[in-house]
Amino acid sequence: MSSDSPAYDVIAMGRSSIDLYANEVGVPFVEIKSFAAYVGGSPTNIAVGARRLGLRTALLTAVGQDPVGDFVLHFLEQEGVETRFIPRKPGRRTSAVILGIEPPDRFPLVFYRDNCADIALTVDDVLAVPIAQARVFEFAGTNLSQEPSRSATLFAAEWAHRSGVTVILDLDFRPDQWHDPRAFGVAVRGALRHVHIAIGTQDEIKAAALASSADVDVRGHQMSDARVRGDVRAAVGRLLALGPELLVEKRGAAGVRLHFADGRQVEVPGFPVEVYNVLGAGDAFAAGFIYGHVQGWPPQRAARLGNACGAIVVTKHGCANFMPTLDEVMAFVDAHGGW
């Protein structure tokens, strides 16, 4: 650890947005009549979730000089998330997302991120943040989709890693945010040497492991090794070989599987609940997992708390606005079989 008394438990870096969630649940997207306005973006959700659990959190994102930026900042300030490191980017717009809710398995969403502010984060923006004075630095894979955010994020991750700060990467694969989905894997694999813990779904793990020299011929065409492409375990092994100590495989209702660099695997079960909206559940998991990590808990216990946070959020309408408090999570765990 870089300091005996770190300024923050968590500094998260990446996108923020206004999220417009359909009020009409279960109807086709074309029949939506109204929306509820919340705050979102993976690192933003995680910062809010960790704060509600009691951690000292700061967020490095960017917003435009617009009322939507005011909306995001106002919410974060009310939540107690440190906003002093969030620049406003002239000529840029605060991001927006529109989301439909058609449970149990359809949750269409549309990103509005053309010319968005947070992808314009720079190395200078990072230098204004006390990265080395945190316990955890968390960032999202989408940060790497464009410059200058890509270089700024890699700089921050390298700085944190060198300073003894735990670096956590949420893979956060959003294919439509990349000029080529294969570029996601290239960028993530380049970042993993600075990462201690990576978190992702099975699809995200496979996407991160694809398009390496073993899978693409010299002309850039996919080769036919279906076993490597389709095998999550092979993908996990490939990613762990690049530096992380732990890869957390999110498996939905089944909970998570922890993959350690020494080859151990541990299953951590989820909590059975009725799904209302899956959007944001992974970020709630990450917030809970980070809380446990900061407390010095074993990864299994931290993941169990993360599963509880995710299970609570899938029963809610939105993401950041519905992150649970520590008391709520503990009561939930006690009511659903304990640890």
PABALUM-201882 format. One record per atom (N, C-alpha, C, O, CB): x, y, z. Coordinates in steps of 0.2 Angstrom, whole numbers, plus 5000, padded with zeros to 4 digits. Glycine has a CB too. Layout:
XYZ ...
This chain:
500449945000 500050005000 500450065000 501050065003 499550005006 500250114996 500650174995 500650225001 501150265002 500450214989 500250215006 500150255012 499850225017 499450185016 499750325010 500050245024 499750215029 498950235030 498550195033 500050235036 498850295028 498150325028 497950345021 497950405020 498050375033 497750305017 497550325010 497050375010 496550375014 497350265006 497050415005 496550475005 495850445003 495350465005 496750525000 495850384999 495250354996 495350284996 495850254996 495050374989 494750244998 494750174997 494750154990 495050104988 494150145001 494350194986 494250174979 494250234975 493950284976 493550134978 494650234969 494650284964 494450244958 494750204955 495350324963 493850264955 493650234949 493650284943 493650344944 492850214950 493850254937 493950294931 493550264925 493550204924 494650294929 493150314922 492850294916 492150334915 492150384917 492650224916 491750294911 491150334909 490650354914 490550314919 490850294903 490250404912 489750424916 489150444912 489350464906 489850484922 488550444914 488050464909 487350474913 487250464919 487850404904 486850504909 486250504911 485850444908 485950434902 485850574909 485550404912 485250344910 484450354910 484250364915 485450284914 484150344904 483450344904 483150274903 483250244898 483250394898 482850254909 482550184909 481850194908 481450234910 482650154916 481550144904 480850144902 480450134908 480650084912 480750084897 479950174909 479450154914 478950104913 478750064917 479050224915 478850084906 478450034904 478849964904 479249954899 478150044897 478749924909 479149864909 478849814906 478249804907 479349844917 479249774902 478949714898 478649734891 478349684888 478449684902 478649794889 478349814883 478949824878 479549834879 477949884883 478849804871 479349814866 479549894866 479249934868 479049804859 480249894864 480549964864 480150014861 480050074863 481249954861 479849994855 479450044851 478850064854 478550114852 479250014844 478650034859 478050054863 478150094869 477650104873 477549994864 478750114871 478950144877 478650214876 478650254871 479650154878 478350234882 477950304882 478350354887 478350414885 477250294885 478750334892 479050374896 479650344899 479750284899 478550404902 480150384902 480750364905 480850394912 480650444913 481350374900 481250354916 481450384922 482150404921 482550364918 481350334928 482450454924 483050484923 483550464929 483350484935 483150554922 484050424928 484550404933 485250424931 485350454926 484450324935 485750404935 486450414933 486750344932 486550294936 486850454939 487150334927 487450274926 488150284923 488450334923 487050234921 488450224920 489050214918 489450174923 489450184929 489450284917 489750114920 490050064924 490450094930 490250074936 490450014920 491050134929 491450154935 491050204939 491150204945 492050184932 490550234937 490150284941 489650244945 489650254951 489750324936 489350194942 488950144947 489350114952 489150104958 488650094942 489950094951 490350054955 490550104961 490550094967 491050024952 490750174959 490950224964 490350234969 490450244975 491150284961 489750244966 489150254970 489050194975 488950194981 488550264966 489050134972 488950074976 489450064981 489250044987 488950014971 490050074980 490550074985 490450124991 490550114997 491250074982 490250184989 490150234993 489550214998 489550225004 489950304990 489050194995 488450174999 488650115004 488250105009 487850144995 489150075002 489350025007 489750055013 489950015017 489649965003 489950115012 490350145017 491050165015 491450185019 490350105023 491350155009 491950165007 492050235005 491550275003 492250115001 492650265006 492850335003 492950324996 493450294994 493450365007 492550354991 492650344984 492750414981 492450464983 492050304981 493150414975 493250464971 493150444964 493250384962 493950504972 492850484959 492750464952 493150514948 493150574948 491950464951 493450484943 493750514938 493350504931 493450444928 494550494937 492950544929 492550544923 492650614920 492950654923 491850514924 492250624915 492150694913 491450704910 491150664908 492750714907 491250774911 490550784908 490650854904 491150884905 490050794914 490150864900 490150924896 489950984900 489650974906 489650914890 489951044897 489751104900 488951114898 488751154895 490151164898 488551064901 487851064899 487451044905 487751014910 487751004893 486751044905 486351024911 486350954912 486250934918 485651044909 486550914908 486650844909 487250834914 487150784918 486650794903 487750864912 488350864917 488150884924 488350854929 488950904914 487750944924 487550964931 487150904934 487150894940 487051024930 486750874931 486250814933 486750764936 486650744942 485850784928 487250744933 487750694935 488050714941 488150674946 488150674930 488350774941 488750794947 488350804953 488550794958 489150864945 487750834952 487250844958 487150774961 487150774967 486650874955 486950724957 486850664960 487450634964 487450614970 486650614955 488050634961 488650614964 488850654971 489050624976 489250614959 488750714971 488850754977 488350734982 488550734988 488750834975 487750724980 487250704985 487450634988 487350624994 486550694982 487750594984 487950524987 488550524991 488750474994 488050484981 488950584991 489550584994 490150554990 490750544993 489550545000 490150544984 490650524980 491050594978 490750644976 490450494973 491750584979 492150644977 492150664970 492250624966 492850634980 491950724969 491950744962 492450804960 492450824954 491250774961 492850814964 493350874963 493850854957 494150904954 493750884969 493850794955 494350774950 493950764943 494250744938 494750714951 493350784942 492950774936 492950834932 492650884934 492250754938 493350844927 493350904923 492750904918 492450854917 494050904918 492650964916 492050984912 492451004905 492851044905 491651044914 492250964900 492550974893 492251014888 491650994886 492650904890 492451074887 492151124882 492051084875 492551054873 492551184881 491551094872 491451064866 491250994866 491050964860 492051074862 491150964872 490950894872 490350884876 490150934879 491550854876 489950834875 489350824878 489350764883 489750714883 488750804873 488950774889 488950724893 488550664890 488050674886 488550744900 488750604891 488550544888 487850524891 487550554896 488950484890 487450494886 486750474888 486650394886 486950374881 486250514885 486150364889 485950294887 485250294888 484950314893 486350244892 484950254883 484250244884 484150164884 484450124880 483850274878 483750144889 483650074891 482950054891 482550084894 484050054897 482849994888 482149964888 482249904893 482749874895 481949934882 481649884896 481649824901 481149774899 480549794900 481449854908 481349724897 480849664894 481149604898 481349554894 480849664887 480949594904 481249534908 480849474905 480349474902 481149544915 481149414905 481749404909 482449404906 482949404909 481749334912 482449414899 483049414896 483149464890 483649454886 483149344893 482749514890 482849564885 482949634888 482449654891 482249564879 483449664887 483549734890 483949774885 484549794886 484049724897 483649794880 483949834875 484149904877 483849934881 483449844869 484749924875 485049984877 485350014871 485649984867 485449984883 485350084871 485650124865 486150174868 485850214873 485150154861 486750174867 487250224869 487250284865 487250284858 487950194870 487250344868 487350404864 488050434867 488050474872 486750464865 488550414863 489250434865 489650474860 490250474861 489550374868 489350494855 489750534850 489950594853 489550634856 489250544843 490550614852 490850674855 490750674863 490650734865 490550734852 490750624866 490550624873 491250644877 491750644875 490350554876 491050674883 491650704887 492050654890 492650664890 491250744893 491850594893 492250554897 492850524893 493350504895 491850504900 492650514886 493150474882 493750524880 494250504877 492850454875 493650594882 494150644881 494650654887 495050694887 493850704879 494550604892 495050614898 495750604895 495950564891 494850554903 496250644898 496950644896 497350624902 497150624908 497050714894 498050624900 498550604905 498550664910 498650654916 499250594902 498450724908 498450784913 497850774918 497950794924 498450844909 497350754915 496750744920 496950684925 496750694931 496150714916 497250634923 497450584928 497950614933 497950594939 497850524924 498450654931 498950684935 498650724941 498950744946 499450724931 498050754940 497750794945 497350754950 497150774955 497150834941 497450684950 497050644954 497650604958 498150584956 496650584950 497550594965 498050564969 497950484969 497750454973 497950584977 498050464963 498050384961 498450344967 498150294969 498250374954 499050364968 499450334973 499150334980 499450294984 500150354973 498650374981 498450374988 497750344989 497250364992 498350454990 497650284985 497050244985 497250174987 497750154986 496650254979 496750144990 496850064991 496650034984 497049984983 496350044996 496150054981 495950024974 495950074969 495650124970 495349984975 496150054963 496050094957 495650044952 495849994951 496750124954 495050074950 494650024946 494450064940 494350124940 493950014950 494550024934 494350054928 493950004923 493949944925 494950084924 493650034918 493249994914 493549984907 493950024904 492550024913 493449924904 493749914897 493549964892 493949974887 493549844895 492949994892 492750044887 493150104887 493150134882 491950064889 493550114893 493950174893 494550164887 494750214885 494350174900 494650104885 495150094881 494950094873 495350084869 495450024882 494350114872 494050104865 494250164861 494250154855 493350104866 494450224864 494650274860 495250314863 495250314870 494050324858 495650354860 496050404862 495650474863 495250484860 496650414858 495950514868 496450504873 496350464879 496750454883 496750574875 495750444880 495550404886 495950344887 496150324892 494850384886 496150304881 496550244881 497150254885 497350224890 496650214874 497550304882 498250314885 498150344892 498550324896 498650374881 497650384894 497550414900 497450354905 497750354911 497050464901 497050304903 496850254908 497450204909 497650184914 496250214905 497850194903 498450144904 498950184909 499250154913 498750134897 499050244908 499450284912 499250284919 499650264924 499450364910 498650284921 498350284928 498450214931 498650204936 497650304928 498350164927 498350094929 499150074930 499250044935 498150044924 499550104926 500250094927 500550124934 500850094938 500650114921 500250184934 500450224940 500250194947 500550184952 500150294940 499550174947 499350134952 499650074954 499850064960 498550124951 499850034949 500149964950 500849984953 501049944957 500249934943 501250024950 501850044953 501850064960 502350064963 502250094948 501350104962 501250134968 501050084974 500950104979 500850194968 500850024972 500649974976 499849974978 499649944982 500949984983 499550004973 498750014974 498549954970 498749934965 498550074971 498049914973 497649864969 497349894963 496849934964 497149824974 497449864957 497149884951 496649834949 496749774948 497649894945 496049854948 495449804946 495149834940 495049894939 494949804952 495149784935 494849804928 494149764928 494149704928 495349774923 493649804926 493049774924 493049774917 493049824913 492349814927 492949714914 493049704906 492549744902 492749774897 493049634904 491949754904 491449794902 491449804894 491549854891 491649864905 491349744891 491349744884 490749764881 490249734881 491549674881 490749824877 490249854873 490449854866 490749904864 490049924876 490249804862 490449794855 490349854851 490749874847 490149734852 489849894852 489649954848 490050014849 490050064846 488949964848 490450004854 490950064856 491650054853 492050094854 490950064864 491750004849 492349984846 492349984839 491849964836 492649914849 492850014835 492850014828 492849944825 492649934820 493450054825 493149894829 493249824828 493249784834 493649804838 493849814823 492749744835 492749704842 493349674843 493549664849 492149654841 493749654838 494449624840 494849664843 495349644847 494749594834 494749734842 495249784845 495149784853 495649804857 495049854842 494549764855 494449754862 494949714866 495249724871 493749734864 495049654863 495449604866 496149624865 496549614870 495449534862 496349664860 497049684859 497149734865 497749734868 497149714852 496749784866 496849834871 496849804878 497249824882 496249884870 496349764879 496349734886 496949694888 497249694893 495749684887 497149654883 497749614884 498349654886 498849634889 497849564879 498349714882 498949754883 498949794890 499449804893 498949814878 498349794893 498249824900 498349784905 498449804911 497549854900 498249714904 498249664910 498949664914 498849634919 498049594907 499449684911 500049684915 500049724921 500449724925 500649694910 499649774920 499549824926 498949804931 498849844936 499449894923 498649744930 498049734933 498149674938 498449624936 497449714928 497849684944 497849634949 497249584949 497349524949 497949654956 496649614948 496049574947 495649604941 495549664940 495649584954 495449554937 494949564932 494349534933 494249484936 495249544925 493749564931 493149544932 492749544925 492749594922 492749584937 492349494924 492049494917 491549434917 491649384920 492449494912 491049444912 490649384911 490949334906 491549354904 489949414907 490649274905 490949224901 491149254894 491649244891 490549164901 490649294891 490749324884 491249374884 491649374880 490049354882 491349414890 491849464890 492549434890 492949454887 491749514896 492549374894 493249344895 493449314888 494049324886 493149284900 492949284885 493149254878 493349314873 493749304869 492549214875 492949364873 493149424869 493849454870 494149474866 492549474869 493949454877 494649484879 495249434876 495749464875 494649494886 495049374876 495649324874 495649314867 496149284865 495449254878 495149334863 495149324856 495649364852 495949414855 494449334853 495749344846 496149394841 496849394843 497149444841 495849454840 497149354847 497849354848 498149314842 497849294837 498049314855 498849314842 499249284837 499049204836 499049184830 499949284838 498749174841 498549104840 497849094836 497749044834 498549074847 497449154836 496849144833 496749184827 496249174823 496349174838 497249224825 497149264819 497749254814 498349254816 497049344820 497549244808 498149234803 498449294801 498149354803 497949194797 498949294797 499349364796 498849414792 499049464792 499949344792 498349384789 497849434785 497349454790 496849494787 497549394779 497349434796 496849464801 496149424801 495649444804 496649534799 496149364797 495549324797 495549274803 496049244805 495549284791 494949264806 494949214811 495049144809 494849124803 494149214814 495449114813 495649044811 495148994815 494649024818 496349024814 495148934813 494648884815 494748844821 494448794822 494548844809 495148874826 495248834832 494648844837 494648894841 495848854835 494048814836 493448824839 493548804847 493248834851 492848784837 493948764848 494048744855 494348804859 494148814865 494548684856 494848834856 495148894860 494648944860 494548984866 495748914857 494248964855 493849014855 493249004859 493049054862 493549034847 493048944860 492448934864 492548914871 492048914875 492048884860 493148894873 493248874879 493448924884 493948954884 493848814879 492948934889 493048994894 493748974898 494149024899 492449004898 493848914899 494448904903 495048914900 495548944903 494448824905 495048904893 495648924889 495748994889 496349024890 495648894882 495249034888 495249104888 495449134895 495849174895 494549134887 495249104900 495449124907 496149114908 496549154910 495049084913 496449054906 497149044907 497549094903 498049114905 497248974904 497349104897 497749154893 497749224896 498249254896 497349164886 497249244899 497249314902 497649314908 497949364910 496449334903 497549264912 497949254919 498649254917 499049284921 497749194923 498849224912 499549224910 499849294909 500549294909 499649174904 499449344908 499749404906 499849454912 500049504912 499249444902 499649424918 499849464924 499349464930 499649464936 499949524922 498749464929 498249464935 498349404940 498549354938 497549464933 498249424946 498249364951 497549334952 497549274954 498349404958 497049364949 496349334950 495949364944 495949414943 496049354957 495549314942 495049334937 494349304939 494249244941 495149304930 493849354940 493249334942 492749324936 492649374933 492949394947 492549264936 492049254930 491349254933 491149214937 492149184927 490949304930 490249314932 489849274928 489849264922 490049394931 489349234932 488949184929 488249194930 487849144930 489249114931 488049254931 487349264932 487049234938 487349244943 486949244926 486449204937 486149174943 486549124947 486449104952 485449144941 487049094943 487449044946 487949074951 488349034954 487749004941 488049134951 488549164955 489149184951 489149204945 488749124961 489749174954 490449184951 490849124952 490749084956 490749244953 491349124947 491949074948 492549114948 492749154944 491949024942 492949104954 493549134955 494149094952 494149034953 493649144962 494549124947 495049084944 495749124947 495849184946 495049094937 496149084950 496749114953 497349094949 497349044945 496849084960 497849134949 498449124944 498749064946 499149034941 498949184945 498749034952 499048964953 498648904951 498848854952 499148964960 498048924947 497648864944 497048844948 496648814946 498048804943 497048874954 496448854959 495748894956 495848944953 496548884966 495248854957 494548884955 494148874961 494148824964 494248844948 493748924962 493248924968 492548944965 492549004963 493548964974 492048904967 491348924965 491048964971 491048944976 490948864963 490749024969 490449064974 489649064972 489549104967 490749134976 489249034975 488549034973 488149104973 488349144978 488148984977 487749114969 487349174969 486749164974 486649114978 487049194962 486249214973 485649214978 485049214973 484949254968 485649274982 484549164974 483949164970 483549214971 483249224976 483649094971 483349254966 482849314966 482549314959 482749284955 483249384968 481949354959 481649364953 481849424950 481949474952 480849374955 482149414943 482449464940 481949514937 481449494934 482849434934 482049574939 481649634936 482049664930 481849684925 481549684942 482749684932 483149714927 483849694928 484149714934 483049794927 484249664924 484949644925 485449704924 485949694927 485049584920 485249754921 485749814920 485949844927 485549864931 485349864916 486649844927 486949874933 487049814939 487449834943 486449914936 486849754938 486949704943 487749684943 488049674949 486649644941 488049684937 488749674937 489149734941 489649714944 489049664931 488949794940 489249844944 489149844951 489649854955 489049914941 488549824953 488449814960 488849754963 489149764969 487649794961 488949704959 489449654961 490049674963 490349664968 489449594956 490349714958 491049744958 491049784965 491649784968 491249784952 490549824966 490649874972 490649824978 491049844983 489949914972 490249774979 490249734984 490949694985 491249694990 489749684984 491149674979 491849634979 492349684982 492849664986 491949604972 492349744979 492949794981 492849804989 493349814992 492849854977 492249814991 492149824998 492449775002 492849785007 491449835000 492349705001 492649655004 493449655003 493749635008 492349585002 493649664998 494349674997 494749725001 495249715004 494549684989 494449785001 494649835006 494649815013 495149835017 494249905004 494149775015 494149755022 494649695023 494649675029 493449735023 494949675018 495449615019 495149555020 495449505022 495849635026 494549545017 494149485017 494449435012 494749455007 493449485015 494449365013 494649325007 494149335001 493649355002 494549245010 494449314995 494049334989 493349294989 492949324986 494449304983 493349234992 492749204992 492149244996 491549244993 492749134995 492349265001 491849305005 491649375002 491149395002 492149325012 492149404999 492049464995 491649454989 491149494988 492749494993 491749394986 491249384980 490549364982 490049384979 491549324976 490449334988 489849324991 489449384992 488849394991 489849274997 489849434995 489449494996 489349534990 488749564989 489949545000 489749524985 489649554978 489049524975 488649554972 490249544974 488949454976 488349424973 487749444976 487249454973 488449344974 487749464983 487149484986 486949554984 486449574982 487249494994 487449604983 487349664980 487049664973 486549694971 488049704979 487349614969 487049604962 486349584962 485849604958 487449564958 486149534967 485549504967 485049554969 484449554967 485549444972 485249604974 484749654976 484649704970 484049724969 485049694982 485149724966 485049774961 484649744955 484249774951 485649794958 484649674954 484249644948 483449654950 483049634945 484449574947 483349664956 482649674958 482349744957 481849764959 482449644965 482849794955 482649864955 482649884948 482749854943 483249904959 482449954947 482249984941 482950004937 482950004931 481750034942 483450034941 483950064938 484650034941 484649984944 483950134939 485150074940 485850054943 486050094949 485950074954 486350064937 486450154947 486750184953 486250204958 486350204964 487150244950 485650234956 485150254961 484950204966 484550214971 484650284957 485050134964 484750084968 485250044971 485149984974 484350044964 485850064971 486450024975 486250014982 486050064985 487150054974 486349954985 486149944992 486649974997 487249984995 486049874993 486449985003 486850005009 487149945012 486949885010 486550045014 487649945016 487949895019 487449855024 487349795024 488549905023 487049895027 486549865032 486049825027 485849775029 486149915036 485849855022 485349815017 485649755015 485349705014 485149865011 486249755013 486649695010 486649635016 486549585014 487249705007 486849655021 486949615027 486349575029 486249515030 487249645033 485749615029 485149595030 484949545025 484649495027 484649645031 485049565019 484849515013 485249445014 484949395013 485049555007 485849455015 486249395016 486049345022 485949285021 487049405017 485849375027 485549345033 484949305031 484749255033 485549385039 484549345027 483849315025 483849265020 483449225018 483449375023 484449255017 484549205011 485049155012 485449145007 484649245005 485149135018 485549075019 486249095022 486649045023 485649045013 486449155023 487049175026 487649165021 487549165015 487149145032 488249165024 488849165020 489049095017 489549085014 489449185024 
